[in-house]
């Protein structure tokens, strides 16, 4: 059950990322304001918070992409 929830969560995350990238491309091609302009102004206004968010995202990505060598999400499966 938990593996199924994890799988759907990751699928939804990649779906949202794909939609955001599609919007960014559309905005650049049609001369609308892209998302990166909003992000850039927010980072300049709140550099400390932006740094903390970047560190947390990096830690989470590192945890899930380079996690334990065994376990539920590992290609090796559960530890014997």
Rosetta blueprint (number, residue, H / E / L):
1 X L
2 X H
3 X H
4 X H
5 X H
6 X H
7 X H
8 X H
9 X H
10 X H
11 X H
12 X H
13 X H
14 X H
15 X H
16 X H
17 X H
18 X H
19 X H
20 X H
21 X H
22 X H
23 X H
24 X H
25 X H
26 X H
27 X H
28 X H
29 X H
30 X L
31 X L
32 X L
33 X L
34 X L
35 X H
36 X H
37 X H
38 X H
39 X H
40 X H
41 X H
42 X H
43 X H
44 X H
45 X H
46 X L
47 X H
48 X H
49 X H
50 X H
51 X H
52 X H
53 X H
54 X H
55 X H
56 X H
57 X H
58 X H
59 X H
60 X H
61 X H
62 X H
63 X H
64 X H
65 X H
66 X L
67 X L
68 X L
69 X L
70 X L
71 X L
72 X L
73 X L
74 X L
75 X L
76 X L
77 X L
78 X L
79 X L
80 X L
